[in-house]
């Protein structure tokens, strides 16, 4: 696995761009739509080396992003 990226998300646009990349990677990997919300959250936290709980507002933001897709 590649090195962790520094968490450098400062704007909603930054967040959206990261989420689009994660979603594209999952589409390319054939991950079913029904699994993308949870797997996307895992990929997001892993990408930045974050140990965030599901109750964290950032986790909810990631999960909510997938609900709008």
N, C-alpha and C positions, 0 to 999 in steps of 0.2 A: 504494500500500500504506500502511496506517496506521502511525503511529509505533510503535516497539518498546515493549513493556511492560517495566517493571522486573521482574526476576526476584524474585518475592516469595513463592516456594513454601517454606513452613516446615514443613508437616505432610504426612502421607500423604493426608489429606483434601483439602488444597489441590491436591496433585499430581493426585489422582483427578478433582477438579472441572475442572481445566484439560484433562485428557485426555478427559473426557466431552464438553467443549465442542468440542475439536478433532475428535473422532470424529463428533459430530453435524454439524458443518460439512461434513465429508467425505461423510457420508451424504446430506445435503441437496444436495451438489454432484454426487452420483451416482458417487463414486469407488468402484470395486469393492473388496470386502472384501480380495481378494488383494493390493491395492496399498496398503492403509491403513497397514500397519506402517511401510513406508519413507516414504511420503508424510506420515504422522503425525509421524515423527521430524523430517522436514524442516520441517513446519509448526511443531512445538514449538520447534526451534532458531531458526527465523526469527522466530517470535512474540516471543522474548526477545532476539534479536540475539546468540545464542550461537554461537560457533565451536567446537562440540564434535565431536570425532572419534568414529567408530563404536566405538572401543575404550574410550571414556570410560564410567565406571559409570552416569552419568546417561543416556547414550544407550542403554545396555543396559536400564535401568529403563523407558524409553519403549518400546523394542521389546518387552520382556516384557509390558508392559501390554496390547499388542495381541494377544499370543498367548493371553491369557486371555479374549478376546472371542469 
